[in-house]
Amino acid sequence: MSADTRIVVLAKAPVAGLVKTRLAPRLGAEGAARLHAELVHRTLRTALDAAVGPVELCAAPSHQHPFFAACEREHNIALSGQGEGDLGDRMARAIERVTRSGTRVVLLGADCPVLDAAYLRGAVQALDRCDVVLGPAEDGGYVLVAARRLAAAQRDQSGRRH
């Protein structure tokens, strides 16, 4: 395991009605929350199996939720809070916090069950050649963001970062 790379998993607390809401019509709000909890555990196991560095669970809305404390104990991982703002703000804050000390970061969500340890190792290896690595998703988004540092953001007149 390398100390110069940290995997940070961003996750929300599995609260019925607040997570996986698009699946709630089929699974029910409680079922969607249970699925989300299982996906968080699976992502943490995958991150640990990759063995590329320490794993951190970056929690929302509060890292003090009992689910996160249980994850911290079960998986022997670090726990932090995401803080305020939209997803971009929270991701940028996590990247900046980790990379400020010279540590590379691989940032993951908890909702890509096909992500495996080999894919994470490949992203870390790509950081040897690139400043930023994006793992594309079939829906046009991405499954991971890996970075050596956070580039300075530009803000438009409304204050939004771009």
N, C-alpha and C positions, 0 to 999 in steps of 0.2 A: 504494500500500500504506500502511496506517495503522499507526503505531507504538502506538496506544492499544488495539489488539486483538491477541491472540495465539491461534493455533490450536494446541492440544495434542492430539496423537494418542497414546492409550494403547495399547500393544501388548506382547504377550509374544514372546519369542524363538521362532522356528519350530522347535521341538524335537519330533521324532516321538514320539507318545504323550502329549504334554502340551498340544497345541493342536488345536482342531477335532476333539475326540475323538468327538463324535456322528457325524461324517462318516467316521471311520476304518473302520467296517465296510464301507462302499462304496468308499472311496478307498485304504484301507490307511493305516497310520500315517505313512509317508513321503509319500504323496500328500496327506494332510490337512495335513502340515507345509508342503509346497510350495504348496498353495492358500493357506494362511495368509500365507506370505511374499509371494505375489502380491497378496493383499488389502491388506497393509501398504503395499506400493509404490503400489498404486492409490489408497489413501486419502491418502498423502503427495502424490501428483501432483494429486489433486482439491483438497487444502488449498492447495497452491501456486497452482493455477489460479484459486482464488477471489480471490486477491490482496487479502486484507483485513488482512494483517499477517504478522509472522514466524510460522514454523511450527516446532514443537518435537516431537520424538519422545520420549515418556516411556516408558521401557523397563522390562520385568520379565523374569526376576527380577534381571538385572543389565544396566546399560547398556554393560557391557564386552564383551558377546557380539559376536563378529565380524559377525554379520548387521546389528547396529545400527550398527557402525562403517562398514559398507559403505553403509547407508542415509544416514548423515550425509554421506559423501563424494558419493554419487550425486545426492542431492537438495539438498545445500548447506543443511542445516537444523541447528538446535540439537538436542542430545541430553541427556537427563536420565534419572535413575532414578526409579522409582515408590516404592521403599522397601517397608517391611513393612506388614502388615495386610490386611484384606479389601478388596474392590473399593471399597466406600464410603469407607474410610479413605484409600485411595490417591487416589481422585477428589477428596475434600475437601482433601487435602494439596496436590494440583496446583492446584486452584482458589485456595486460600488463598495459595500461593506466588506465583502470577501476579498476583492481584488486590491483594495487599498493596502493590504499587508504583503502584496506580491504573490498571493495565492490565486491560482486559476480557479474558475468556477464553472460547473455544469449545472444549469438551472433546469429543473423538470417540473411539470405538472404531475398530477397523480391520476390522470385519466387516459393513459395510453397502454392498455394491457399487452400489446404486442412488442413493446419496447423490451429489449433483453440486455443482459450484461455485456455481451460482445458489442452491441451497438454503442453502449456508453464508453467502453474501452476505445472504440474507434473514434468517437468524438474527442476524447482526451488526446489520442495520438495525433489527430488533425490539428489540435492546438499547438503542437510542436512546429507546425508550418504556417498557421494562420492566427490572426488576432481574435477572430470571432468564427464560431461554427454554428450553423443552424441545421437542425434536423427536421426536414420537411415532413408534413403530414399529408395524407391523401386529400383532405378537405381544403387544402390550400394554406393552412396554418403551419405550425411547427410543433414538434414534440419536445424539443430541447433547444436551449441557447447556451453555448459554452463560450467563455471569453477569458482573455488575459487581463483585460482592463475595461473600464466603462468609458466610452468616448464622451467628450463634452457634448451635452445636449444644447440644441438651439431652441429658443422659444419664440413663438409668434406673438403678435400684439395682444392676443387674448390670454397669454401666459401658458398656452399648451406647448408641451415639448414635442419636437419632431426631429 
